[in-house]
Amino acid sequence: MKDLAYARVDSVEEALAAIREHPDAWFVAGGATAVDLLRECVAGPDLVIDISGLPLREIRVGRDVTSVGALVPNWDLAWHPAVQAMFPVVSQAILARASVRARIMASVGGNLLQKTDLAVALLAVDARVVLVGLSGEREIPIEGFYPAPGAAPNRETALRNDELILGLKLPHGRSARTSRYVKARNGPSDEGASASVAIAAELQEGVFREARLVLGGIVAVPKRAHRAEEVLDGREPHEKLFAEAADAAVEVACSLRRDAGFRPQLVRRAVIAALEGLTRAS
Ligand SMILES: Cc1cc2nc3c(=O)[nH]c(=O)nc-3n(C[C@H](O)[C@H](O)[C@H](O)COP(=O)(O)OP(=O)(O)OC[C@H]3O[C@@H](n4cnc5c(N)ncnc54)[C@H](O)[C@@H]3O)c2cc1C
């Protein structure tokens, strides 16, 4: 590990001033990923900016939207009563990971850069990401935060070098209340998902409405399976329908990843399990 300078900042303004002065520095929040990277990295930054003291640790439940600060630990988000009631898929996605270290140390902002469990769930509930940089504040839909692979090969997310994630906004959609996350792993507990599925759908007068079905793990960035959503819309929950939606999701997954191997089977089973769970909970 090379020699590193360390700066702790206590306000967003100080964080932005520090990154203006040292554009190649890294922000560090919980350190769950960054510290490992710094240990292994030969060409890392000369300075780390510790943002763990910023006042971004609040979960605020508003009338139409719940706001989550970027430094809220994943654990706190998962166990928040309003989040469990209004966004069960978010809570389930965080608890689906086996590593307690990652749940307790890791912040929501740091986790967003992983494109894994939490990101998949956030797409299902139509979350928005709030960012601030040297040119001001902006808010973007979570879908826009993850550019399609190939769109900008040198950038994994829409976060610019000088930007800080301030937090998330979760709209109070009715379908988010009946949502489900299923993760299928192919290996030891700390491994990421081989395939995961997040579903949010309202059951209105006995039929599915406003279904959002998101695939993770098998694809490079979380991806909505629009075709599977269309299959569900306006139809009654039924074993045959679940199988039809699962087949449509598998088609989407295979069109995005040709070397999918055994994973389409995992996707199929995960979609069916998620739909069964969601129907039971409604
Ligand atoms: C053993 C282990 C198991 C794991 N298992 C899973 C899993 O099953 N599923 C899963 O989804 N993830 C998993 N993870 C990943 C984990 O979720 C991330 O390590 C964690 O969320 C990162 O959060 P952090 O606050 O520690 O970020 P840091 O490690 O502090 O930072 C990570 C990156 O995010 C940037 N960053 C952090 N906060 C901000 C901010 N507010 N604004 C701008 N940039 C920021 C940093 O600059 C850095 O590049 C695992 C990690 C470990 C170590």
PDBQT file of the ligand as one rigid body, heavy atoms in Angstrom, charges set to zero:
ROOT
HETATM    1  C1  LIG A 301     -17.111  -8.992   2.624  1.00  0.00    +0.000 C 
HETATM    2  C2  LIG A 301     -18.029  -8.141   1.753  1.00  0.00    +0.000 A 
HETATM    3  C3  LIG A 301     -19.209  -8.714   1.243  1.00  0.00    +0.000 A 
HETATM    4  C4  LIG A 301     -20.069  -7.944   0.430  1.00  0.00    +0.000 A 
HETATM    5  N1  LIG A 301     -21.230  -8.508  -0.025  1.00  0.00    +0.000 NA
HETATM    6  C5  LIG A 301     -22.074  -7.750  -0.730  1.00  0.00    +0.000 A 
HETATM    7  C6  LIG A 301     -23.315  -8.286  -1.186  1.00  0.00    +0.000 A 
HETATM    8  O1  LIG A 301     -23.647  -9.452  -0.956  1.00  0.00    +0.000 OA
HETATM    9  N2  LIG A 301     -24.159  -7.459  -1.880  1.00  0.00    +0.000 N 
HETATM   10  C7  LIG A 301     -23.827  -6.146  -2.138  1.00  0.00    +0.000 A 
HETATM   11  O2  LIG A 301     -24.626  -5.427  -2.718  1.00  0.00    +0.000 OA
HETATM   12  N3  LIG A 301     -22.649  -5.633  -1.752  1.00  0.00    +0.000 NA
HETATM   13  C8  LIG A 301     -21.779  -6.403  -1.070  1.00  0.00    +0.000 A 
HETATM   14  N4  LIG A 301     -20.600  -5.867  -0.661  1.00  0.00    +0.000 N 
HETATM   15  C9  LIG A 301     -20.271  -4.512  -1.080  1.00  0.00    +0.000 C 
HETATM   16  C10 LIG A 301     -20.692  -3.527  -0.029  1.00  0.00    +0.000 C 
HETATM   17  O3  LIG A 301     -22.056  -3.285  -0.165  1.00  0.00    +0.000 OA
HETATM   18  C11 LIG A 301     -19.888  -2.279  -0.267  1.00  0.00    +0.000 C 
HETATM   19  O4  LIG A 301     -18.591  -2.611   0.166  1.00  0.00    +0.000 OA
HETATM   20  C12 LIG A 301     -20.353  -1.119   0.540  1.00  0.00    +0.000 C 
HETATM   21  O5  LIG A 301     -21.693  -0.839   0.312  1.00  0.00    +0.000 OA
HETATM   22  C13 LIG A 301     -19.557   0.117   0.272  1.00  0.00    +0.000 C 
HETATM   23  O6  LIG A 301     -20.032   1.122   1.145  1.00  0.00    +0.000 OA
HETATM   24  P1  LIG A 301     -19.005   1.985   2.025  1.00  0.00    +0.000 P 
HETATM   25  O7  LIG A 301     -19.786   3.032   2.737  1.00  0.00    +0.000 OA
HETATM   26  O8  LIG A 301     -18.186   1.102   2.884  1.00  0.00    +0.000 OA
HETATM   27  O9  LIG A 301     -18.178   2.633   0.864  1.00  0.00    +0.000 OA
HETATM   28  P2  LIG A 301     -16.567   2.913   0.754  1.00  0.00    +0.000 P 
HETATM   29  O10 LIG A 301     -15.875   1.599   0.836  1.00  0.00    +0.000 OA
HETATM   30  O11 LIG A 301     -16.223   3.922   1.806  1.00  0.00    +0.000 OA
HETATM   31  O12 LIG A 301     -16.520   3.517  -0.657  1.00  0.00    +0.000 OA
HETATM   32  C14 LIG A 301     -16.775   2.715  -1.797  1.00  0.00    +0.000 C 
HETATM   33  C15 LIG A 301     -16.758   3.607  -3.035  1.00  0.00    +0.000 C 
HETATM   34  O13 LIG A 301     -17.874   4.470  -2.995  1.00  0.00    +0.000 OA
HETATM   35  C16 LIG A 301     -17.468   5.850  -3.046  1.00  0.00    +0.000 C 
HETATM   36  N5  LIG A 301     -18.407   6.568  -2.176  1.00  0.00    +0.000 N 
HETATM   37  C17 LIG A 301     -18.875   6.171  -0.962  1.00  0.00    +0.000 A 
HETATM   38  N6  LIG A 301     -19.776   7.047  -0.507  1.00  0.00    +0.000 NA
HETATM   39  C18 LIG A 301     -19.887   8.022  -1.442  1.00  0.00    +0.000 A 
HETATM   40  C19 LIG A 301     -20.658   9.218  -1.550  1.00  0.00    +0.000 A 
HETATM   41  N7  LIG A 301     -21.546   9.581  -0.602  1.00  0.00    +0.000 N 
HETATM   42  N8  LIG A 301     -20.516   9.976  -2.661  1.00  0.00    +0.000 NA
HETATM   43  C20 LIG A 301     -19.654   9.618  -3.637  1.00  0.00    +0.000 A 
HETATM   44  N9  LIG A 301     -18.886   8.501  -3.605  1.00  0.00    +0.000 NA
HETATM   45  C21 LIG A 301     -19.009   7.725  -2.509  1.00  0.00    +0.000 A 
HETATM   46  C22 LIG A 301     -16.032   5.866  -2.569  1.00  0.00    +0.000 C 
HETATM   47  O14 LIG A 301     -15.321   6.944  -3.121  1.00  0.00    +0.000 OA
HETATM   48  C23 LIG A 301     -15.533   4.524  -3.091  1.00  0.00    +0.000 C 
HETATM   49  O15 LIG A 301     -15.170   4.639  -4.450  1.00  0.00    +0.000 OA
HETATM   50  C24 LIG A 301     -19.722  -6.604   0.127  1.00  0.00    +0.000 A 
HETATM   51  C25 LIG A 301     -18.536  -6.040   0.618  1.00  0.00    +0.000 A 
HETATM   52  C26 LIG A 301     -17.690  -6.792   1.427  1.00  0.00    +0.000 A 
HETATM   53  C27 LIG A 301     -16.420  -6.145   1.943  1.00  0.00    +0.000 C 
ENDROOT
TORSDOF 0
